[in-house]
Amino acid sequence: MTAPIRENLSGLDLRAEIDRLRKERNAVILAHYYQKPEIQDLADFVGDSLELSRKAADTDADVIAFCGVKFMAETAKILSPEKIVILPDMDAGCSLEDSCPPEQFKRFREAHPDHIALTYINCSAAVKALSDVIVTSSSAETIISQIPESQPIIFGPDRHLGGYLNRKFGREMLLWPGVCIVHEAFSETELIKLKAQHPGAPVAAHPECPPHIVDHADYVGSTSGILQFAKSFPGDTLIVATEPHIIHQMELALPEKTFIGAPGADGNCNCNICPYMALNTMEKLYIALRDLEPRIEMEEGLRLAARKSLDRMLEMASGTIGKGDLGQR
């Protein structure tokens, strides 16, 4: 476990100190959409996990401070091995990553040797290294549409995203049984009540949500896709079924519209705040930039193996890989 902060930082102007260290360290600060608004507001880039890692790789920064969760920071290290990658709190994990230990995933793959592994990016570097193609919630449909229906597929670790793709494409992918604890927490009963209170308001949902939530959605897509939908839908009120901190970006872009987080079982969305993302704070970001710790370290062989499955995703998303190449792990 990461040691708790014991320093008295109350006298510091944390925003000013973070800005100073950002310049001194030649650092780029990344914030996922699920971070607290104060962290989003100071970041150089705000976005989805892979998008952030790719943007950081294109900079001349020496340090990447990733305000997200561990698998995201690992992805940044995979794409930028020459840069120092720090995570404000190394305990900022992910229920999907936790659900899929590499040794279990390896045994699962070995039990189904005729299957290729399409693996959601919300997994460890070790699981990426065991996979054929990584997918994101925004690229998954493009990639699965390129794979012959005769090719058996393992999809993990999110069974809800995999199930959504199975239903949409008429596939029978073998699903790993992981779930996102945030998207699992939405209540269908409370969502129906909320829709009745706001007749005509569309629902935008992340495909990590279970079917009983997705079935009520007018739009299903990635976090960045939901943000684009918020900017384009013609109404003035939108119900948002994903981690509620994305609403900060919606309100910044569209202050004239109303955005309502889909409720949890208790009738509000507090249970849908990601507890892992919440571990990152301004204080921890300041200390991480000051000390350049905690760092993401990765053995080069593991990095290269994980990079291969990420590169396959990027190639397939752009249409530059042949179907026959998928079996060459």
C-alpha positions in Angstrom: 0.0 0.0 0.0 1.1 3.6 -0.7 2.1 5.3 2.5 -0.3 8.1 3.5 0.8 11.7 3.2 2.1 12.8 6.5 3.6 16.1 5.5 1.9 19.4 6.4 1.2 21.0 3.0 -1.4 23.4 4.2 0.8 26.4 3.7 1.5 25.6 0.1 -0.2 27.0 -3.0 -0.5 23.6 -4.5 -1.5 24.8 -8.0 1.4 27.2 -8.1 3.8 24.6 -6.9 2.6 22.0 -9.4 3.0 24.5 -12.2 6.5 25.3 -11.0 7.5 21.6 -10.8 5.8 20.9 -14.2 8.3 23.4 -15.7 11.3 22.3 -13.7 10.7 18.6 -14.5 9.7 19.3 -18.1 6.6 17.3 -17.3 3.3 16.8 -19.0 0.3 16.3 -16.7 -2.5 14.0 -18.0 -5.9 13.7 -16.4 -8.6 11.1 -17.2 -12.2 12.3 -17.5 -12.9 10.6 -14.2 -10.5 12.7 -12.2 -11.7 15.5 -9.8 -12.4 18.8 -11.6 -9.5 20.6 -9.8 -7.1 18.0 -11.4 -8.8 18.2 -14.8 -8.4 22.0 -14.7 -4.7 22.0 -14.3 -3.8 19.1 -16.7 -2.1 19.7 -20.0 -4.4 17.1 -21.6 -7.8 15.7 -20.4 -9.3 12.6 -22.1 -9.6 8.8 -22.4 -6.7 6.7 -21.4 -5.1 5.7 -24.7 -5.7 9.1 -26.2 -3.8 10.6 -23.3 -0.9 8.2 -23.6 -0.6 8.9 -27.3 -0.6 12.6 -26.8 2.1 12.4 -24.2 4.2 10.3 -26.5 4.1 13.0 -29.1 5.5 15.6 -26.7 9.1 16.4 -25.8 8.3 16.0 -22.1 10.8 14.1 -19.9 8.2 13.2 -17.3 4.6 12.0 -17.7 2.4 12.6 -14.6 -0.7 10.4 -15.2 -3.6 11.3 -13.1 -5.6 8.2 -13.7 -5.2 4.5 -12.7 -2.3 2.1 -12.9 -3.1 0.4 -16.1 -3.3 3.8 -17.8 0.1 4.8 -16.5 1.5 1.5 -17.7 0.1 2.2 -21.2 1.9 5.5 -21.2 5.2 3.7 -20.2 4.6 1.1 -23.0 4.3 3.9 -25.6 7.0 6.2 -24.0 9.7 3.9 -22.5 12.3 6.8 -22.5 10.1 9.0 -20.3 9.7 8.8 -16.6 6.1 7.9 -15.8 4.7 8.7 -12.4 1.3 8.0 -10.8 0.2 10.1 -7.9 -1.0 7.0 -6.0 0.1 3.5 -6.9 -2.9 2.1 -5.2 -5.1 3.7 -7.9 -6.1 0.4 -9.5 -9.1 -0.9 -11.4 -11.6 -3.6 -10.7 -11.4 -4.9 -14.2 -7.6 -5.3 -14.0 -8.0 -6.9 -10.5 -10.5 -9.4 -11.9 -8.0 -10.7 -14.5 -4.7 -11.9 -12.9 -2.2 -12.7 -15.7 -1.5 -16.3 -14.5 -5.3 -17.1 -14.6 -5.7 -15.4 -18.0 -2.7 -17.4 -19.3 -4.3 -20.7 -18.2 -7.7 -19.6 -19.7 -6.0 -18.9 -23.1 -4.2 -22.3 -23.0 -7.5 -24.0 -22.4 -8.9 -22.5 -25.6 -6.0 -22.6 -28.1 -8.2 -22.0 -31.2 -9.3 -18.6 -29.8 -7.7 -15.3 -30.3 -7.8 -12.9 -27.4 -9.4 -9.5 -27.9 -8.7 -7.7 -24.6 -10.1 -4.5 -23.3 -7.4 -1.9 -22.5 -8.5 -1.9 -18.8 -6.0 -4.7 -17.9 -2.4 -5.0 -16.7 0.6 -4.9 -19.0 1.1 -8.6 -18.4 -2.4 -9.4 -19.7 -1.8 -7.1 -22.7 1.3 -9.2 -23.4 -0.8 -12.3 -23.4 -3.3 -10.9 -25.8 -3.6 -10.7 -29.6 -5.3 -7.4 -30.0 -6.1 -4.7 -27.4 -9.4 -2.8 -27.9 -10.8 0.4 -26.4 -14.5 1.2 -26.0 -14.2 3.5 -29.0 -12.3 1.0 -31.3 -13.8 -2.3 -30.3 -16.6 -2.2 -32.9 -14.3 -1.3 -35.7 -11.9 -4.1 -34.8 -14.4 -6.9 -34.2 -16.1 -6.1 -37.5 -12.8 -7.1 -39.2 -12.5 -10.5 -37.6 -14.1 -13.4 -39.5 -17.2 -14.9 -37.8 -15.6 -18.3 -38.0 -12.7 -17.2 -35.8 -13.4 -18.0 -32.1 -12.6 -15.1 -29.7 -11.9 -14.7 -26.1 -13.0 -11.2 -24.8 -11.9 -9.9 -21.5 -11.9 -8.6 -18.9 -15.2 -6.7 -19.1 -18.1 -9.1 -19.6 -20.6 -6.2 -20.1 -18.6 -4.6 -22.9 -18.1 -8.1 -24.4 -21.8 -8.9 -24.1 -22.8 -5.6 -25.7 -20.5 -6.5 -28.7 -21.9 -10.0 -28.8 -25.4 -8.7 -29.1 -24.6 -6.0 -31.6 -22.6 -8.2 -33.9 -24.3 -11.6 -33.4 -21.1 -13.1 -32.0 -20.5 -15.7 -29.4 -17.3 -14.5 -27.9 -16.1 -16.3 -24.8 -16.3 -13.7 -22.0 -14.0 -13.2 -19.0 -16.3 -12.5 -16.0 -14.9 -9.1 -14.9 -17.0 -6.0 -14.3 -16.3 -2.3 -13.6 -17.6 -1.6 -10.1 -18.6 2.0 -11.1 -20.8 1.0 -14.1 -22.2 -2.0 -12.3 -23.6 0.3 -9.6 -26.3 2.1 -11.7 -29.9 1.2 -10.8 -32.4 0.5 -13.5 -35.3 1.3 -11.1 -33.8 4.7 -10.2 -32.9 5.4 -13.9 -36.6 4.8 -14.9 -37.7 7.2 -12.2 -35.2 9.8 -13.4 -36.4 9.5 -17.0 -40.0 10.0 -15.8 -38.9 13.2 -14.1 -37.2 14.4 -17.3 -39.4 13.3 -20.2 -37.6 13.5 -23.5 -34.1 13.7 -22.0 -31.9 11.1 -23.7 -29.6 8.7 -21.9 -26.0 8.3 -22.8 -24.4 5.2 -21.4 -20.9 3.6 -21.4 -20.9 0.0 -22.8 -19.3 -1.1 -19.5 -22.8 -0.7 -18.0 -24.9 -3.9 -17.6 -27.6 -4.7 -20.2 -30.4 -3.4 -18.1 -28.9 0.1 -18.2 -27.6 0.0 -21.8 -31.1 -1.0 -23.0 -32.4 2.3 -21.8 -29.7 4.3 -23.6 -30.2 6.5 -26.6 -26.5 6.6 -27.2 -23.9 4.0 -26.1 -20.2 4.8 -26.5 -16.9 5.5 -24.9 -16.3 8.4 -22.5 -15.1 10.7 -25.3 -18.0 9.5 -27.4 -20.5 10.4 -24.7 -18.9 13.9 -24.5 -19.3 14.3 -28.2 -22.9 13.2 -28.0 -23.5 15.8 -25.3 -22.2 18.4 -27.6 -24.4 17.3 -30.5 -27.8 16.2 -29.1 -30.5 18.8 -29.8 -32.1 18.9 -26.4 -31.2 20.8 -23.2 -31.0 17.9 -20.7 -28.9 14.7 -20.8 -28.8 11.8 -18.4 -25.3 10.4 -18.2 -24.6 6.8 -17.2 -20.9 6.8 -16.6 -18.5 8.0 -13.9 -20.0 11.5 -13.1 -16.7 13.5 -13.2 -17.1 13.6 -17.0 -19.9 16.0 -16.4 -17.3 18.7 -15.5 -16.1 18.7 -19.1 -19.7 18.8 -20.4 -20.6 21.8 -18.2 -17.4 23.6 -19.3 -18.2 23.1 -23.0 -22.0 23.6 -22.7 -23.0 25.7 -19.7 -26.4 26.3 -21.2 -27.3 22.6 -20.9 -28.2 20.4 -17.9 -26.4 17.1 -17.3 -27.6 14.6 -14.7 -25.6 11.7 -13.5 -27.5 8.4 -13.7 -28.4 7.3 -10.1 -27.2 4.4 -8.1 -29.4 2.1 -5.9 -29.7 4.8 -3.3 -31.2 7.3 -5.8 -28.0 9.4 -6.2 -24.7 8.9 -8.1 -22.3 9.0 -5.1 -21.7 5.3 -5.4 -20.7 5.8 -9.0 -17.7 7.9 -8.3 -14.7 5.7 -9.0 -12.9 5.0 -5.7 -9.6 4.3 -7.5 -9.6 7.5 -9.5 -10.5 9.4 -6.3 -7.1 8.3 -4.7 -5.3 10.9 -6.8 -5.2 14.3 -5.1 -3.5 17.6 -5.6 -1.2 16.9 -2.7 -0.2 13.5 -4.1 0.4 15.0 -7.6 2.6 17.7 -6.0 4.7 15.1 -4.1 4.9 12.8 -7.2 6.3 15.7 -9.3 8.6 16.8 -6.5 10.1 13.3 -5.8 9.4 11.7 -9.2 7.8 8.8 -7.3 6.0 6.5 -7.4 7.2 5.5 -10.9 6.0 2.9 -13.4 8.8 0.5 -14.1 8.6 -2.2 -16.7 10.9 -5.0 -17.9 11.7 -4.4 -21.6 10.5 -7.9 -22.8 7.1 -7.4 -21.2 6.9 -3.9 -22.6 7.6 -5.0 -26.1 5.1 -7.9 -25.9 2.4 -5.6 -24.6 3.3 -3.0 -27.2 2.6 -5.6 -30.0 -1.0 -6.1 -29.0 -1.5 -2.3 -28.8 0.1 -1.8 -32.2 -2.3 -4.4 -33.7 -5.2 -2.4 -32.3 -3.9 0.8 -33.9 -3.3 -0.9 -37.2 -6.7 -2.5 -37.3 -8.4 0.7 -36.3 -6.7 2.3 -39.2 -7.3 -0.7 -41.5 -3.6 -1.4 -42.1 -3.4 -5.0 -40.8 -4.5 -8.2 -42.6 -6.9 -10.6 -41.0 -4.4 -13.4 -41.5 -1.9 -11.7 -39.2 -4.1 -12.0 -36.1 -2.9 -15.5 -35.3 0.7 -14.5 -35.2 1.3 -13.8 -31.6 
